[in-house]
Amino acid sequence: MLAHIKKYYVQISLVVLLTLGAIMLELLLPTLMANVVDIGIVKGDIPYILKTGGLMVICALAAVLLMTGVSFFASRTALGFARDVRRDLFVTVENFSVQTFEKIGTASLITRSTNDVKQVQDVLNMVLRMMTRAPLMLVGGIVLAVAREPGLSVVFLGSLPILALLIFFISRKAIPLFAALQKKTDKLNLVVRQSLTGVRVIRAFNNVEHEKQRFHAANEDFRDTGIRVNKMMAVLFPVMMIVMNFTSIAIVWFGAVRIDQGLMQVGNLMAFLQYAMMILMSLIMLSFGFIMIPRAQASLKRINEVLLMENDILDPETPRTRRNLNGVITCKDVSFRYAGAEKPVLKNVSFEAKPGETTAIIGSTGSGKSTLLKLIPRLYDVEEGTVSIDGEDVRNISQQELRKRIGYVPQKAMLFSGTVADNLRYGKEDATDQEMWEALDIAQASGFIKEKNEGLHLYVEQGGANFSGGQKQRLSIARAIVRRPDIYLFDDSFSALDFKTDAKLRSELFNIAKEATIIIVAQRVNTIIHADQIIVLNEGEIAGIGTHKELFAENQVYQEIVLSQQAGEEGA
């Protein structure tokens, strides 16, 4: 955080200088007012009154202008700081591996990037405006008050300890509650996000009331914690006002006694009373700072937790680059388990996928097919064994260089808000219209795009909500094809397509990717029946490798898969 603050040292210096100038002018006003009373009014010197009064007006206006400058530079600093932190958070999270990302979760990361940063921004703005002003005014007020009336300054000895103890007590109680409040915000955000993204499922299963209860519980929990915090905050100001008012009464009381004894002038009492109010107001500002800073500390801790989190997947210090990549993928004794899992998802998996050939992976649900595919672009790193391309361990290649060579289509088709062209250019930034249309033709997606007048500029809603499941899959496949990579990875990417479209798409794909390595994860045997080699996974282990004919003749696991699908088709 300090690295971000240092960028704004010029603006922060201006805030301190302007605040100092404004406070000096404000501290001068009670002295000028005392002179007006003790000299001008007592002696009946009208010119002196007008002259000193005019000087007071000028000082007041100058102080207002200086404080306006303070507000301007403080706001620019706080907003610029928040912008920089949000940018760093976003960049850091974007570079996280999937496993690191899942440690915090989407809902919490959204809260940390928005709510937590906003808390820090607000407190920084307050610190620059109030916490620089309050100490300067406190010290200046005490010095001038003691210099003017040392005897009357004893009154502060009673009020200052009370305020200090109050600030200490409330700060001690508030800090844990502020940290808890941010966690409640995470929970509330999580419930709302799940309810909104899963609205179709919720309505389909008639679970609206259940979701209302979940939201109500999270909302009430957040409210209760917020009320506890605000109750403490609500106690602070009235108690301080009581202390201030009793201090004022004491000053007037003892000041009147001193005036009656001829030890003090009326103007001095008025000036001292104003200095006392400045001192107490400074303490109030400091107390609010001490209350708000713990909340910012809780948010800063959560932000730093993300920024300082060690990524599970890092680029090598000296990455090895190869201009020409053949695309021979070799998995040797690969084992992998997810964080916190008791058993590994993959155990001792070994195979080789060659260019110009299609390798298919099939198996029951949960057998580790998708996980195996994600190890190739290093979305996860192996626990044991190696995944290599052309004999080079993928951990020795920079992630950018590795993924540049791969066209990956995930199991869940993900589209981004924008246009069709924007989504295709995720695969290749400088793709021409011709290249994009060719990719759409191969993916069997050009038909429904051409039906719309917008063509490549057809708008895609968030998550591709304005497309069907099959259309989203075809657009995701086109996004990978437009890159024309050396390696194609399809994670059950044909499941939403009818048999005719599936067959035509794969035929077109194999025509343009004759020299590429293609790995297909599939549930349907019809999708992979013509693959050069089929890998059968069973509970994370390879149960067999071969062609469709070889496996169907000899492999029991594969036979069960084929027969179960044939029985399902016959039943249908």
Helices and strands as residue ranges (DSSP letters): H 2-6, H 9-35, I 36-41, H 42-43, H 46-94, H 98-104, H 106-111, I 112-116, H 117-126, I 127-131, H 133-148, G 151-155, H 156-197, H 199-204, H 208-260, H 266-307, E 329-336, E 346-353, E 358-363, H 369-375, E 384-389, E 392-393, G 394-396, H 399-404, E 406-409, E 418-419, H 420-424, H 433-442, H 446-450, G 455-457, E 459-460, G 462-464, H 469-481, E 487-491, H 499-512, E 517-521, H 525-528, E 533-538, E 541-546, H 548-554, H 556-571
